Amino acid sequence: MHKIFEDRHRQFWILHTLGWLGFAVVGYLGSLFQEMREAYIFVVALDAYAGWLLSIPMRYAYQRIWHWAPWKMVLSILAMAFVLSCIWTVVKNFNYWEIYRHGYRPDDWIQYFRQTSVGFYVMLSWSGLYFGIRYYQTLQLEKQKLLTASNKAHEAQLKMLRYQLNPHFLFNTLNAVSTLVLINEAETANKMLSRLSDFLRYSLYKDPINKVALAQEIYAANLYLEIEKVRFSERLSIEFDIAENTQQALVPSLILQPLVENAIKYAVARQSSGGLISIKARKFGHDLLIEVADNGPGMPEQPETAPNGGGVGLVNTRERLAALYDKNFSLVLTPNQPKGVKVNIRIPFEVEHNDEKLA
């Protein structure tokens, strides 16, 4: 039964039919109190069927005006409900006179529109139910998208927390700091501890459900890369090319982390000479374009060893983007020139209005 109502098209026809069937039942029960003849059941049935047919076009008309301005939408609903109620009233009166009154014809044609107000009320009620149900469905869909996005964001946060609790990551970082202290590089060691503290604080206190300014994501990515730079020393080079007009663009929190991690794991760590990681951001029309590229060995032939083959990094990122932007995004993995891999992300350009401090 649940699967039947998951299809919104099927759901409409079921509710539409049940609604008019209920109208027929109420009309028939009302006739019993008025001691109408049994022939009236045919009048009620035909009236309900006519209403069932005439209200179908309203569905397709309302789909077209769904995104109109409120005042235009209200006027359109009133006009369509009135026109259809007039037609329906004529049909109902004709059925009544033809079936119940045995072919009676009134002398005044205006009599065919008698009780149009009742038909208008019914058509407006149908319209109210249609918009109410559709708004409810839209609200439920948005809630489902928000829940999915929340789950994916928390998965990304848990993935980032792995670095905080990963013994190798902490050991390598603290060991590098210890080495700096031993060689009397106390100032550099202090800077590394400060970066590690900021990195852990950012990952702990930034809510991954919310979107944040791109500048904040660049800040977090730079913290992580600077920490890793201690591990790889001169083997790791970093380049940022962030357009000024993209600094306050909104992006999903922690969206860069799995991309930078992949670049470290598959490009820098696998080369004795290290590698270069570059992060770029540009505004193009109404979109924000982000690129994370490296000059590593490139994409392996075996999918399971490719940067997106393991599924954890890019698959998680793609699912988060799909949950947040539906189909209005793209994530493409392509070879970099002259070598390496680059990941390109396109999302709608949204501006951060309330600036936040980066730390």
N, C-alpha and C positions, 0 to 999 in steps of 0.2 A: 504494500500500500504506500509506503514511504517513497519508493522509486517512482510510482505513478505521479506523485505530486512534485517530484524534482523537475519534471519537464514543464516549464512555464506555459508553453503553448497548449499542452494537454490539460494543464490546470485551469486555464481560461475556459476551455470548452466544457469541462466538468462543472465548474462553478456557474458558468453562464446558463447551462441547461438546468442545473438544480435550482437556480434562482427563479427562472420562469416557470418551472414545474411547481415551485412553492407558491408563486403567484396564482397559478391555476387552481391549486388546492384551496388556497384562501378564498378565492372567488367562488368556488363551488360550495364551500362550507357556508359562506355568507348567503348564498342563494337558498340554502336549506332553512335558514332562519326567516327568510322572506316568503317561504312556501312557493317557490318558483316551480314550474313544471319540469319534468325530467329532461325535456329537450334543451334546457338551458345549459346542460353539461357540454353540449356540442358548441354552444356559443362561447363558453369559457375556454374550451380547448383551442378553438380557432383564434380567439383573442390572444391567448398565451403564445401560440405558434407565430402569429403575426408580430407580436412584440419581440419574440426570440429572433426572427429574421431581421426586423427593422433596426434592432440595437447592435447587430453585428458590424455594420459600417462605422458605428461610433468608435469601436475599438481601433480600427485602422486610422481613423481621423485623429483620435487622441494620441496615437503613437507619433504622428507627425507634429503635433503641437506640444509635445511633452517638454521641449526645451524653449518654448516661446516665453516671452515676458508674461508675468502673471495676469496683467489686465487684458492682454490679447487672448490668453488662454481662457479666462473666465467668459469673455464675450463670445468666443467661439463655442464654448460648451453650452452657454445659454441659447445661442442661435440654433445650433444643431439639435439640441434637446427639444426646442419649440417646434421646429420644422417636422421632426420625426413624430412628435406627439400629435401634431395636426393630422398627419397621414394615418397614424395608428388609430386616432379617434374616429376618423372616417371609416376605416376598416371595421372597427368594433361596432359602430352604429349600423353599418350595412349588414354585418353578421346578425345583429340582434333583430333587425327588421325583416331580413330575409328568412331566417330560420325560426325565430321565436314568434314573430308577428305574421308569418306566412306571406311574405312578399309585400308588406306594407311600405309605401313610399310617402314621405312627408312632402307637403306642398312647398314649403320654404327650404331652399338648399342649405341655409345657415344651420338648420337642424342637424346636418351631418357633422358639424363641428361642436355639437353639444358635449359638455364635460371634457373639453380640451385641457382644462386646468388639471384634471385628474391625471390625464396622460402625461402632461408636462411634469407633474410631481413624480410620477413613476420613472420617467426617463432621467430626471435629475437624480433620483435615488440610485438608478443604475450607474450613472456617471460618478456619483460620490463613492459608491462601492468599488468601481473600477479603479479610480485614482487612489483610494485608500489602500486597496490590496496591492496596487503596483508600488506605491510609496513604501509599504511595509516590506515587499519583496526586495526593493532597492536597498532599504535600510539593512535587511538581513544579509544581503550580498556584501555590502560595505563592511558590516561587522565581521563577516567571514574573511574578507580580505585583510582586515586589520588583525584578526586573530592569526592568520597565516603569516603575515608580515612580522607579527610579534614573536611567533615561534621561531621563524628563520633568524630574526635579530638575536634572540637569545642563544640560538645555536652558534651564531657568529661570535657572540660574547664568550661563550664557553670555549670556543676555539682559541680566542685570544687569551683567555685565562690559562690555557695550557702552557703558554710561554711564561706566565707568572709562576706556575707551579712546576714547570719542567726542570728537573734537576740539572740537565745539561745546559740549558739556557742560563739559569742563575749561576751555575758553577763557572761557566765560561766568562760571564760578565764579572762576577766577583773575583775570579782568578786574574782577569785582566787588570782590575782595580788594584789587587794585591801586588801584582808585578809592577805597576806604575808607582806604588808607594815604595817598593824596595829599591827602585832606581831613582828615588827622590823626585818623582813626577807627581808630587802631592796635588798640585793645582789641577792637572789633567785628571787624576783619580777622583778628585772632588767633583769635577764636571761630569764624569761618568756616573758617579753615584747620584748626582742631581738629576741626570737624564733618566736613569733607571727609576728613581722615585717618581718623577713626573709621568713616565710611561705607565707605571703601575697605577698611579692615582687616576690618570685619564681613563684607563680601561675599567677601573672599578666604579668611578662616579659618573661616567657618561652613560645616560640611558640609551641602550641600543635600539629602542623602539622608535625614538624620535629622529627626525632628520636634523642634521647639523650643517653649519657653514662649511664649505669646502676648505676654507683656511684652517679649520680645526682638524679636519682629517689629514691635511698636509702636515700639520703640526705633529699629530700622533705618528704618522708614517715616518717623519723625519727623526723623531725620538727613537723609534725602533731601529731605523737604519744607522743612526749614529752609534747605538749600542752594538749593533752587529759589526760596525766598522772597527771597533776595538778588536773584535775577534779576527777579522780578516785583514786589518791594518790597511796597507796601501793596495791590497788586492781588490778592495771594494771602492768603486767610484759612484758618486750620486749626482744626478742632475735634476733640477726642478725648473720647469718652464710653465708657470701658471699665469695666465692672462689676468691683468688687474681687475677686469670687469667680471671675473668668475670667483673672486675671493669669497663673496657672501652668498654664492649659489648654494642652494640646499641639496644635500646628498644624504643617502642612508648612512647612519652611523656605522663605523667600522667596515665600510665597503671596500676600502683600499687594503686592509690588512691581509686578506688571503691572497691578493694579487702580488703584494710585495713579498710575502712569504714564499710564494711559488718562484718568484724571480731569484730569491736568495738560494732556495733549495736546488733549483734545476739549472741555474746559470752560473752563479758565483761559486758555490760550493764544489761544483764539478770541474772547475778549471783551475789548474795550478797557478795560472796568471790572474785569477780572479775575474772580475767583470764589471760592467757598467749598468746601472739601473737608472732609468730616466722616467719622470712622471710629468705629463703635460696636461693642460686643461685649456679649452677654448670654448667660446660661445659661438654657435653657428645657428643663425636664425632664432628659433624658439627652443633650441636644444643646447644642452651642455655636453661637450665631448671630452672624455677623459682617456688618456693613454698611459699605460704602464708597459715599458719596453725594457729589454735587456739585450746584451750581445753575447749570450751563451751559445751552446752548441746547437740550439734550435729544437724543433719538435721531433722526438724519436719516432721511428716507424711503428713501434709497438704502442697501441693506444693506451695500454695500462700504465705505461711509464711516462706518458706525455703529461704536461702540466695540468691539463684538464681531465686526464684519463682516470686519475684516482678518484675523481668525483667530489672530493671534499671541498676544494677551494672554489673553482669556477662554477661547479654545479650548484653549490650553496649560494654563491653570488647571483647566479642567473635566477634561481628560485625566489630569492629575496626581491630582485628587481621585478619579476613577474607578479609577485604578490602586491607590490607597491604601485606599479605603473601599468598593470594588465599587459596589453600588447604594445604600449607606447614606449618601447625601449629596445635597445639592441646590445648584445655582448658578443664580440667577434674576436677569435683567436687566430692570428695570422703570422707568417714568418716576418721577421724584421730584416731590414737591409743595412749592411751587407750580410749580417748573420744574427741569429737570436730569435726571440719571440716577442710579440707585442699583443697586448690585450686592449681593445678599444671598447669603451662603454658610451652609449648615447642615451641620455635621459632628458625629460622635459626640464627646461631652465626655470627654476623657481628661486626667488630672491629672499634672502634672510633680511627681515625688517628690524628685528630686535637683536642688535649685536651682543655677542657674549664674549667674555674674556676667554682666551685660548687655554689657559692652564686650569 
